[in-house]
Amino acid sequence: MNLNGHEIKLSSLQVDGVDSSDYPDFCDAYFCYAEYTNGIELTDDELEQLTDKNGDVVHELAYDSLL
């Protein structure tokens, strides 16, 4: 996964806004933290872009967070 040509460290991805009553849609879930592979944290704007471009991954991580 990448953003603006920079690779994202997949193990750093964290989601927030997960509400079990919103299962299975998780429409309020979003990335709250991520790092590039060089260790630099994404800004809030970058996290928003990442969420917008990777809704399927947000959904998967939101689901996994409930297990």
C-alpha positions as CSV (number, residue, x, y, z in Angstrom):
1,M,0.0,0.0,0.0
2,N,1.3,3.4,-0.8
3,L,0.3,7.1,-0.7
4,N,1.7,9.7,-3.0
5,G,4.3,7.3,-4.2
6,H,5.6,6.4,-0.7
7,E,5.2,2.9,0.7
8,I,3.2,2.5,4.0
9,K,4.4,0.2,6.7
10,L,1.4,-2.2,6.9
11,S,2.2,-3.3,10.5
12,S,1.8,0.4,11.6
13,L,-1.8,0.8,10.5
14,Q,-4.3,1.5,13.3
15,V,-8.0,2.3,13.0
16,D,-10.4,4.2,15.2
17,G,-14.1,5.0,15.1
18,V,-15.1,1.3,15.2
19,D,-18.6,0.9,16.6
20,S,-19.9,-2.6,17.0
21,S,-23.4,-1.4,16.5
22,D,-22.4,-0.3,13.0
23,Y,-21.5,-3.8,12.0
24,P,-21.0,-4.8,9.2
25,D,-20.7,-1.3,7.6
26,F,-18.2,0.4,9.9
27,C,-18.9,3.7,8.1
28,D,-17.2,5.8,10.8
29,A,-14.0,3.8,10.9
30,Y,-10.8,5.6,9.8
31,F,-7.1,5.3,9.9
32,C,-5.9,7.1,13.1
33,Y,-2.2,6.2,12.8
34,A,0.2,4.9,10.1
35,E,3.9,5.3,9.2
36,Y,5.8,5.2,6.0
37,T,8.4,2.5,5.7
38,N,11.1,5.0,6.6
39,G,9.4,5.5,10.0
40,I,7.9,9.0,9.4
41,E,4.3,9.2,10.8
42,L,1.5,10.3,8.4
43,T,-0.1,13.7,9.0
44,D,-3.8,14.0,9.7
45,D,-4.4,15.0,6.1
46,E,-2.4,12.0,4.8
47,L,-4.4,9.7,7.1
48,E,-7.6,11.1,5.7
49,Q,-6.3,10.5,2.1
50,L,-5.2,7.0,3.0
51,T,-8.7,6.2,4.5
52,D,-10.4,7.6,1.4
53,K,-8.3,5.5,-0.9
54,N,-8.3,2.3,1.1
55,G,-11.8,1.9,2.5
56,D,-11.6,-1.9,2.0
57,V,-8.5,-2.1,4.3
58,V,-10.1,0.2,6.9
59,H,-13.2,-2.1,6.9
60,E,-11.1,-5.3,7.2
61,L,-9.1,-3.8,10.2
62,A,-12.3,-2.5,11.8
63,Y,-13.8,-6.0,11.6
64,D,-10.6,-7.6,12.9
65,S,-10.5,-5.2,15.9
66,L,-13.8,-6.7,17.1
67,L,-12.5,-10.3,17.1
